[in-house]
Amino acid sequence: MPHRIITIDGPAGAGKTTVSTLLAQDLGCIRVDTGALYRGVAYEIMQQDIAWENDAVLKRFLSTLDLQFHLEKEGLRLFSSGKDITDQIRTSRITMLASAASAKPDVRSALLALQRGIAGQQDAVFEGRDMGTVVFPDAAVKFFLFADLSVRARRRYDETQDENKDFSRVMAEMAKRDTDDTQRAQAPLKPAPDAIHIDASFLTPRQVVDKMRTYL
Ligand code: DC
């Protein structure tokens, strides 16, 4: 029997991470944060000082990339070439670089097989930007989660790891990311035609999940 895949797409800070974690717990399956993979790419670009805007350099770099999720008690952790980088990929520099590099078709195709490979092994809730549109067009149920920009910026501000964080900068960067993520040519952020839209601006994560479960 094919595995049941549920997708949650939406802009940064809409609450996809919290909601997908709760939903996966309720359903007893894994949750896959695909943004972490793009962040993993950005992390390695920074570590290795890769001139990623050059397509030939990027291709060579991607052919050496070794990102893997490992299932541990608290959920999936991201490893790059055997090293756990899960706790090092949430800085604003990585955030902006992940968004920029994710516009490159070669980056997207390098991560596609990895994402589909995980789905071939077990039931899962996948969260990202193009889960319902590109990666899993045949998913069992697709959600598109959104919220007001100011609500999303506040959440991202609260979770960012930078010491000199500044709310207005977080909000400006988020607005820029919204534009970049929705207007890029490759797999832009948009709802799948058959996605269920949920506005999370004034709902708690539990309320969002309860609403989602009425569609399952
Ligand atoms: O969800 P996040 O903020 O961790 O994602 C970081 C960046 O990765 C985001 O700006 C766009 C990109 N991304 C993507 O292009 N496709 C996905 N499925 C997930 C993330």
Boltz pocket constraint, residues with backbone or C-beta under 6 A from the ligand:
constraints:
  - pocket:
      binder: B
      contacts: [[A, 12], [A, 34], [A, 35], [A, 36], [A, 38], [A, 39], [A, 95], [A, 98], [A, 99], [A, 102], [A, 127], [A, 128], [A, 129], [A, 130], [A, 131], [A, 177], [A, 181], [A, 187]]
      max_distance: 6.0
